[in-house]
Amino acid sequence: MKLLIITVVEGLQDEVLKLLKEAAINNFSASDIEGFRNSFPVVSVNDWFSGNKKATDSYMYFSFTENDKIDALFNLIETFNKNLETNNPIRAVVVPIDKYI
């Protein structure tokens, strides 16, 4: 059993749900999150004095699941990201679980 964590920008949530279903990962949780990027343009006239950090509405999904389902999902995500027209790919990581009840 491992912990699968997926992040995606707003607008791609339905795609993640389809990929999870296709990989037979039926039990998962989701949460709205704000994504931030620390790299800023050299000079931005509109934000010169604002000091505002621009957040991107994003979503995080997580599931405790088996390796074979994770492998299937990673293959699906890799294919999806190759065909993506934006610079906001679906990101996924796997964290090993030492113990669980």
Secondary structure by P-SEA (a helix, b strand, c coil): cbbbbbbbcccaaaaaaaaaaaaccccbbbbbbbbbbccccccccccccccbbbbccbbbbbbbccaaaaaaaaaaaaaaaaaccccccbbbbbbbbcccc
